[in-house]
């Protein structure tokens, strides 16, 4: 069972249009153990509703463990005919391509063949339902 811990969102101005960009940091627990961390960002008022996100999976328990024990999956979520679409993207296309905390960032092809990819989609399924900021954005 997954449980999400919510941080206060941060807001900034979108450089392209001046609308509000929301950034989220979330901690995901599985059976009360630290399981994943994700970041998400989206801008209200863009013509297409599209979320950028990245999920880091791996070892979180011990701070002395470096981020090489984690793997990060960058992706986007958008709507197509009322259905959520989740697409993995290459590292260089991610706004978090220089972030190391979440682990080694995978390109799309490596992500799709990774043994943890089902966990990624499990978390994105929860994001669009349990994460109120995200659910409200797509409503
Ligand atoms: Zn914009």
Boltz pocket constraint, residues with backbone or C-beta under 6 A from the ligand:
constraints:
  - pocket:
      binder: B
      contacts: [[A, 14], [A, 15], [A, 16], [A, 17], [A, 18], [A, 19], [A, 43], [A, 46]]
      max_distance: 6.0
